[in-house]
Amino acid sequence: MYVAVKGGETAIANAHRLLADRRRGDRSLPSITIEQIVAQLGLAVDRVMAEASLYDRAIAALAIRQSRGDMIEAIFILRAYRTTLPRFGYSVPVETAAMQVERRVSATYKDLPGGQLLGPTFDYTHRLLDPALLQDGPVEQPLQRDGEQEPVMRVADILAGEDLVEGDGDLPAGHVPGDLTREPLEFPMPRDLRLQALARGDEGFLLSLGYSTQRGYGNNHPFVGEVRMGEVEVELELPELGFAVSLGRIQVTECQMITQFKGSAKSPPQFTRGYGLVFGQNERKAMSMSLVDRALRTAEFEEDVVSPAQDEEFVISHADNVQATGFVEHLKLPHYVDFQAELDLMRRMRREHEAKSTEEPGEDVLEAAQ
Amino acid sequence: MVSSVTRPASGIAPERRKAAMGLLAKATRHELDEAWKALPQRPDAEPVRGPETGLVMVRGRIGGGGQPFNLGEVTATRASVRLDGVVGHGQALGTDGEKARLAAVFDALLQLPEHAPAVERLLADIAARIAAEDARKARETAATRVDFFTMVRGDD
């Protein structure tokens, strides 16, 4: 219960002024620019865009600067910003098969059309601090390799020929994709809505849940069929023209996770799939998402729900870090009246308890002994 | 009923216009500004709508090729202008209203035979710049391709 209390205005105004000072910090240092955040803290920007569910690098960078690097605060600011804008419509689905690929690796096939393209990855680095970065020394240009580049074939298409792996996800004909920004969540939910919730879910939460499935809480033995990252075209249907027009390109990361499945009454033994698609460059999130997507498909494969990662209502209800931080952090707001009521109750209970124990000392001793 | 002030679009094929609008969306603000300044005569563009910034919900496909799902939103800005009796539409990712307005201006100019060649030159420049950037990125990515080789185990 909240009660309007007056008297905090000056303290709040002064606190915000102090916050602005601390955010800026030492005035003898140059202020960090939006362009610098986009260019040099790009993966932080990508994470904020993904979990805010709003792709705009400059605005995400502004939010990071405003929030002093507090990622969830930045995500919160972006979520608030998006509510101020009208919705123009839904894009034509992006085609990840036609991606301008900057990275693609497969853990299931060594030699596959398009090859293993490492791209700009932290993999195989030694994770040793680099003292050279204390200075602002010159950085070499990347190497280039000429020659014909073959199309980067989807691993799902390579496997599809043998019919040993399930196809891309189908839903009943005429199914309209659900939109959790428009409709309240209801459980159980179709897979499309789950994927929307997971795509904006907290990376740490999904990482831990994905990890839990690997450790035995969810019956998964996954392989990364492929991870790919690069740019895809966003097209919007323009009713006044009668055709779809490109708005430009966005960077996304996609993960196809493949999991063995022994079969059920409905389906033969086959490989099943989990899917991850995330704004920006973020394969940890895309991989986690694909693990959790697969774990949540228990109903489709007649699997028992025995682990947290398989519990749709638990996972989806707690994946959103803006909701989570709102409810956790509201605890620090004034609850004076609530607490006064509880305090009164506690005093009464204590009085009754004490009165009872002085009346019947024997009974208490007996209870303790049991 | 055809409005007396609106000329019909000059028989421009939808595919050509779609490609042109896609390139204008990917143009930089600088490219559009410079092309506008370089025009020998700059007709007055009357605003019809916007520029206005909003959101487009980007859709993906389950499994990459299956049923659509809503991935997340992206900022986009659109504008429409009327110019010498034709209407042009501009739209692009981001929040740059002037870029969307200029894209709409060039979309309108493309429909006017006297201006189309200048717009085509601009489009060719944008396409060439994008192709060069894509090719450079592709070559940089190709340099990180793994060339597996097999260690032959000696039998003797």
Interface residues (C-beta under 8 A of the other chain):
Chain A: M49 A50 S53 L54 Y55 D56 A58 I59 R82 L85 P86 R87 F88 G89 Y90 S91 V92 P93 V94 E95 T96 A97 Q100 V101 E102 R103 K110 D111 G115 Q116 L117 L118 G119 P120 P142 L143 Q144 R145 D146 G147 Q149 R154 A156 G167 D168 G169 D170 L171 H175 P177 G178 D179 L180 T181 R191 D192 L193 L195 Q196 A199 R200 E233 V234 L236 L238 E240 L241 G242 F243 A244 V245 S246 L247 G248 R249 I250 V252 E254 Q256 R273 Y275 L277 F279
Chain B: P14 R17 K18 M21 G22 A25 K26 E52 T53 G54 L55 V56 M57 V58 R59 G60 R61 I62 G63 G64 G65 G66 Q67 P68 F69 N70 L71 G72 E73 V74 T75 A76 R78 H89 Q91 A92 L93 G94 T95 D134 R136 K137 A138 R139 E140 T141 A142 A143 T144 R145 V146 F148
